[in-house]
Amino acid sequence: DGFKFGLGLWLATALVGTVWMVIISLIIVAITGS
């Protein structure tokens, strides 16, 4: 059970990190593009 919780926490962290990378990339493109 603890392993599943740790795995879920890792997946959630990876997912949030990926979303933030995409958002930051879009912001940078928007700033440099305009």
N, CA, C and O atoms as a Tripos MOL2 file, in Angstrom:
@<TRIPOS>MOLECULE
protein
  136   135    34     0     0
PROTEIN
NO_CHARGES

@<TRIPOS>ATOM
      1 N           0.8490   -1.2030    0.0000 N.3       1 ASP1
      2 CA          0.0000    0.0000    0.0000 C.3       1 ASP1
      3 C           0.8820    1.2490    0.0000 C.2       1 ASP1
      4 O           0.6180    2.2140   -0.7170 O.2       1 ASP1
      5 N           1.9180    1.2090    0.8060 N.am      2 GLY2
      6 CA          2.8180    2.3560    0.8530 C.3       2 GLY2
      7 C           3.5250    2.5520   -0.4790 C.2       2 GLY2
      8 O           3.7970    3.6790   -0.8900 O.2       2 GLY2
      9 N           3.8230    1.4270   -1.1570 N.am      3 PHE3
     10 CA          4.4870    1.5100   -2.4530 C.3       3 PHE3
     11 C           3.5680    2.1460   -3.4820 C.2       3 PHE3
     12 O           4.0060    2.9640   -4.2920 O.2       3 PHE3
     13 N           2.2890    1.7700   -3.4500 N.am      4 LYS4
     14 CA          1.3220    2.3510   -4.3890 C.3       4 LYS4
     15 C           1.1770    3.8450   -4.1430 C.2       4 LYS4
     16 O           1.0700    4.6290   -5.0860 O.2       4 LYS4
     17 N           1.1730    4.2380   -2.8670 N.am      5 PHE5
     18 CA          1.0560    5.6570   -2.5310 C.3       5 PHE5
     19 C           2.2720    6.4180   -3.0440 C.2       5 PHE5
     20 O           2.1410    7.5060   -3.6050 O.2       5 PHE5
     21 N           3.4530    5.8430   -2.8480 N.am      6 GLY6
     22 CA          4.6800    6.4960   -3.3120 C.3       6 GLY6
     23 C           4.6970    6.6230   -4.8250 C.2       6 GLY6
     24 O           5.1140    7.6440   -5.3710 O.2       6 GLY6
     25 N           4.2340    5.5650   -5.5020 N.am      7 LEU7
     26 CA          4.2010    5.5840   -6.9630 C.3       7 LEU7
     27 C           3.2080    6.6260   -7.4590 C.2       7 LEU7
     28 O           3.4860    7.3530   -8.4130 O.2       7 LEU7
     29 N           2.0540    6.6970   -6.8110 N.am      8 GLY8
     30 CA          1.0400    7.6880   -7.1810 C.3       8 GLY8
     31 C           1.5540    9.1020   -6.9660 C.2       8 GLY8
     32 O           1.3070   10.0010   -7.7690 O.2       8 GLY8
     33 N           2.2800    9.2810   -5.8590 N.am      9 LEU9
     34 CA          2.8280   10.6050   -5.5460 C.3       9 LEU9
     35 C           3.8650   10.9940   -6.5950 C.2       9 LEU9
     36 O           3.9220   12.1460   -7.0240 O.2       9 LEU9
     37 N           4.6960   10.0140   -7.0110 N.am     10 TRP10
     38 CA          5.7190   10.2820   -8.0150 C.3      10 TRP10
     39 C           5.0820   10.6230   -9.3550 C.2      10 TRP10
     40 O           5.5280   11.5390  -10.0460 O.2      10 TRP10
     41 N           4.0300    9.8790   -9.7220 N.am     11 LEU11
     42 CA          3.3550   10.1330  -10.9990 C.3      11 LEU11
     43 C           2.7000   11.5080  -10.9870 C.2      11 LEU11
     44 O           2.7480   12.2310  -11.9830 O.2      11 LEU11
     45 N           2.0860   11.8710   -9.8560 N.am     12 ALA12
     46 CA          1.4340   13.1730   -9.7450 C.3      12 ALA12
     47 C           2.4760   14.2840   -9.8640 C.2      12 ALA12
     48 O           2.2450   15.2900  -10.5340 O.2      12 ALA12
     49 N           3.6200   14.0940   -9.2110 N.am     13 THR13
     50 CA          4.6860   15.0980   -9.2660 C.3      13 THR13
     51 C           5.2180   15.2410  -10.6870 C.2      13 THR13
     52 O           5.4610   16.3530  -11.1560 O.2      13 THR13
     53 N           5.3960   14.1160  -11.3680 N.am     14 ALA14
     54 CA          5.9000   14.1450  -12.7420 C.3      14 ALA14
     55 C           4.8940   14.8320  -13.6640 C.2      14 ALA14
     56 O           5.2690   15.5910  -14.5570 O.2      14 ALA14
     57 N           3.6070   14.5510  -13.4320 N.am     15 LEU15
     58 CA          2.5690   15.1420  -14.2670 C.3      15 LEU15
     59 C           2.5080   16.6490  -14.0670 C.2      15 LEU15
     60 O           2.4390   17.4050  -15.0370 O.2      15 LEU15
     61 N           2.5330   17.0900  -12.8060 N.am     16 VAL16
     62 CA          2.5010   18.5300  -12.5070 C.3      16 VAL16
     63 C           3.7330   19.2120  -13.0830 C.2      16 VAL16
     64 O           3.6410   20.3120  -13.6290 O.2      16 VAL16
     65 N           4.8910   18.5590  -12.9620 N.am     17 GLY17
     66 CA          6.1280   19.1260  -13.4930 C.3      17 GLY17
     67 C           6.0530   19.3010  -15.0020 C.2      17 GLY17
     68 O           6.4980   20.3140  -15.5430 O.2      17 GLY17
     69 N           5.4830   18.3040  -15.6780 N.am     18 THR18
     70 CA          5.3490   18.3760  -17.1320 C.3      18 THR18
     71 C           4.4060   19.5050  -17.5330 C.2      18 THR18
     72 O           4.6810   20.2470  -18.4760 O.2      18 THR18
     73 N           3.2940   19.6310  -16.8140 N.am     19 VAL19
     74 CA          2.3250   20.6940  -17.1080 C.3      19 VAL19
     75 C           2.9680   22.0620  -16.9230 C.2      19 VAL19
     76 O           2.7770   22.9560  -17.7480 O.2      19 VAL19
     77 N           3.7380   22.2310  -15.8330 N.am     20 TRP20
     78 CA          4.3940   23.5130  -15.5920 C.3      20 TRP20
     79 C           5.4160   23.8200  -16.6760 C.2      20 TRP20
     80 O           5.5490   24.9720  -17.0910 O.2      20 TRP20
     81 N           6.1460   22.7950  -17.1440 N.am     21 MET21
     82 CA          7.1260   23.0070  -18.2180 C.3      21 MET21
     83 C           6.4310   23.4940  -19.4840 C.2      21 MET21
     84 O           6.9350   24.3820  -20.1710 O.2      21 MET21
     85 N           5.2700   22.9110  -19.7910 N.am     22 VAL22
     86 CA          4.5170   23.3090  -20.9820 C.3      22 VAL22
     87 C           4.0110   24.7400  -20.8370 C.2      22 VAL22
     88 O           4.1080   25.5350  -21.7720 O.2      22 VAL22
     89 N           3.4670   25.0680  -19.6510 N.am     23 ILE23
     90 CA          2.9310   26.4130  -19.4140 C.3      23 ILE23
     91 C           4.0430   27.4560  -19.5260 C.2      23 ILE23
     92 O           3.8730   28.4880  -20.1740 O.2      23 ILE23
     93 N           5.1810   27.1760  -18.8890 N.am     24 ILE24
     94 CA          6.3050   28.1220  -18.9330 C.3      24 ILE24
     95 C           6.8060   28.2850  -20.3640 C.2      24 ILE24
     96 O           7.1380   29.3920  -20.7870 O.2      24 ILE24
     97 N           6.8590   27.1870  -21.1040 N.am     25 SER25
     98 CA          7.3060   27.2520  -22.4950 C.3      25 SER25
     99 C           6.3670   28.1230  -23.3230 C.2      25 SER25
    100 O           6.8120   28.9230  -24.1460 O.2      25 SER25
    101 N           5.0490   27.9590  -23.0960 N.am     26 LEU26
    102 CA          4.0710   28.7540  -23.8360 C.3      26 LEU26
    103 C           4.1990   30.2320  -23.4890 C.2      26 LEU26
    104 O           4.0660   31.0940  -24.3580 O.2      26 LEU26
    105 N           4.4580   30.5230  -22.2090 N.am     27 ILE27
    106 CA          4.6250   31.9140  -21.7830 C.3      27 ILE27
    107 C           5.8560   32.5200  -22.4490 C.2      27 ILE27
    108 O           5.8150   33.6520  -22.9330 O.2      27 ILE27
    109 N           6.9510   31.7590  -22.4720 N.am     28 ILE28
    110 CA          8.1860   32.2570  -23.0940 C.3      28 ILE28
    111 C           7.9660   32.5100  -24.5810 C.2      28 ILE28
    112 O           8.4140   33.5260  -25.1120 O.2      28 ILE28
    113 N           7.2800   31.5920  -25.2510 N.am     29 VAL29
    114 CA          7.0010   31.7540  -26.6820 C.3      29 VAL29
    115 C           6.1200   32.9850  -26.9130 C.2      29 VAL29
    116 O           6.3230   33.7330  -27.8690 O.2      29 VAL29
    117 N           5.1420   33.1840  -26.0300 N.am     30 ALA30
    118 CA          4.2330   34.3230  -26.1700 C.3      30 ALA30
    119 C           4.9940   35.6360  -25.9850 C.2      30 ALA30
    120 O           4.7460   36.6080  -26.7000 O.2      30 ALA30
    121 N           5.9160   35.6620  -25.0260 N.am     31 ILE31
    122 CA          6.6810   36.8890  -24.7600 C.3      31 ILE31
    123 C           7.6570   37.1710  -25.8990 C.2      31 ILE31
    124 O           7.7360   38.2980  -26.3880 O.2      31 ILE31
    125 N           8.3980   36.1500  -26.3190 N.am     32 THR32
    126 CA          9.4040   36.3620  -27.3630 C.3      32 THR32
    127 C           8.7640   36.5060  -28.7370 C.2      32 THR32
    128 O           9.3490   37.1160  -29.6310 O.2      32 THR32
    129 N           7.5650   35.9510  -28.9130 N.am     33 GLY33
    130 CA          6.9000   36.0110  -30.2130 C.3      33 GLY33
    131 C           6.2740   37.3730  -30.4770 C.2      33 GLY33
    132 O           6.1090   37.7720  -31.6300 O.2      33 GLY33
    133 N           5.9250   38.0900  -29.4080 N.am     34 SER34
    134 CA          5.2690   39.3860  -29.5710 C.3      34 SER34
    135 C           6.2450   40.5120  -29.3060 C.2      34 SER34
    136 O           5.8750   41.6830  -29.3940 O.2      34 SER34
@<TRIPOS>BOND
     1     1     2 1
     2     2     3 1
     3     3     4 2
     4     3     5 am
     5     5     6 1
     6     6     7 1
     7     7     8 2
     8     7     9 am
     9     9    10 1
    10    10    11 1
    11    11    12 2
    12    11    13 am
    13    13    14 1
    14    14    15 1
    15    15    16 2
    16    15    17 am
    17    17    18 1
    18    18    19 1
    19    19    20 2
    20    19    21 am
    21    21    22 1
    22    22    23 1
    23    23    24 2
    24    23    25 am
    25    25    26 1
    26    26    27 1
    27    27    28 2
    28    27    29 am
    29    29    30 1
    30    30    31 1
    31    31    32 2
    32    31    33 am
    33    33    34 1
    34    34    35 1
    35    35    36 2
    36    35    37 am
    37    37    38 1
    38    38    39 1
    39    39    40 2
    40    39    41 am
    41    41    42 1
    42    42    43 1
    43    43    44 2
    44    43    45 am
    45    45    46 1
    46    46    47 1
    47    47    48 2
    48    47    49 am
    49    49    50 1
    50    50    51 1
    51    51    52 2
    52    51    53 am
    53    53    54 1
    54    54    55 1
    55    55    56 2
    56    55    57 am
    57    57    58 1
    58    58    59 1
    59    59    60 2
    60    59    61 am
    61    61    62 1
    62    62    63 1
    63    63    64 2
    64    63    65 am
    65    65    66 1
    66    66    67 1
    67    67    68 2
    68    67    69 am
    69    69    70 1
    70    70    71 1
    71    71    72 2
    72    71    73 am
    73    73    74 1
    74    74    75 1
    75    75    76 2
    76    75    77 am
    77    77    78 1
    78    78    79 1
    79    79    80 2
    80    79    81 am
    81    81    82 1
    82    82    83 1
    83    83    84 2
    84    83    85 am
    85    85    86 1
    86    86    87 1
    87    87    88 2
    88    87    89 am
    89    89    90 1
    90    90    91 1
    91    91    92 2
    92    91    93 am
    93    93    94 1
    94    94    95 1
    95    95    96 2
    96    95    97 am
    97    97    98 1
    98    98    99 1
    99    99   100 2
   100    99   101 am
   101   101   102 1
   102   102   103 1
   103   103   104 2
   104   103   105 am
   105   105   106 1
   106   106   107 1
   107   107   108 2
   108   107   109 am
   109   109   110 1
   110   110   111 1
   111   111   112 2
   112   111   113 am
   113   113   114 1
   114   114   115 1
   115   115   116 2
   116   115   117 am
   117   117   118 1
   118   118   119 1
   119   119   120 2
   120   119   121 am
   121   121   122 1
   122   122   123 1
   123   123   124 2
   124   123   125 am
   125   125   126 1
   126   126   127 1
   127   127   128 2
   128   127   129 am
   129   129   130 1
   130   130   131 1
   131   131   132 2
   132   131   133 am
   133   133   134 1
   134   134   135 1
   135   135   136 2
@<TRIPOS>SUBSTRUCTURE
     1 ASP1         2 RESIDUE 1 A ASP
     2 GLY2         6 RESIDUE 1 A GLY
     3 PHE3        10 RESIDUE 1 A PHE
     4 LYS4        14 RESIDUE 1 A LYS
     5 PHE5        18 RESIDUE 1 A PHE
     6 GLY6        22 RESIDUE 1 A GLY
     7 LEU7        26 RESIDUE 1 A LEU
     8 GLY8        30 RESIDUE 1 A GLY
     9 LEU9        34 RESIDUE 1 A LEU
    10 TRP10       38 RESIDUE 1 A TRP
    11 LEU11       42 RESIDUE 1 A LEU
    12 ALA12       46 RESIDUE 1 A ALA
    13 THR13       50 RESIDUE 1 A THR
    14 ALA14       54 RESIDUE 1 A ALA
    15 LEU15       58 RESIDUE 1 A LEU
    16 VAL16       62 RESIDUE 1 A VAL
    17 GLY17       66 RESIDUE 1 A GLY
    18 THR18       70 RESIDUE 1 A THR
    19 VAL19       74 RESIDUE 1 A VAL
    20 TRP20       78 RESIDUE 1 A TRP
    21 MET21       82 RESIDUE 1 A MET
    22 VAL22       86 RESIDUE 1 A VAL
    23 ILE23       90 RESIDUE 1 A ILE
    24 ILE24       94 RESIDUE 1 A ILE
    25 SER25       98 RESIDUE 1 A SER
    26 LEU26      102 RESIDUE 1 A LEU
    27 ILE27      106 RESIDUE 1 A ILE
    28 ILE28      110 RESIDUE 1 A ILE
    29 VAL29      114 RESIDUE 1 A VAL
    30 ALA30      118 RESIDUE 1 A ALA
    31 ILE31      122 RESIDUE 1 A ILE
    32 THR32      126 RESIDUE 1 A THR
    33 GLY33      130 RESIDUE 1 A GLY
    34 SER34      134 RESIDUE 1 A SER
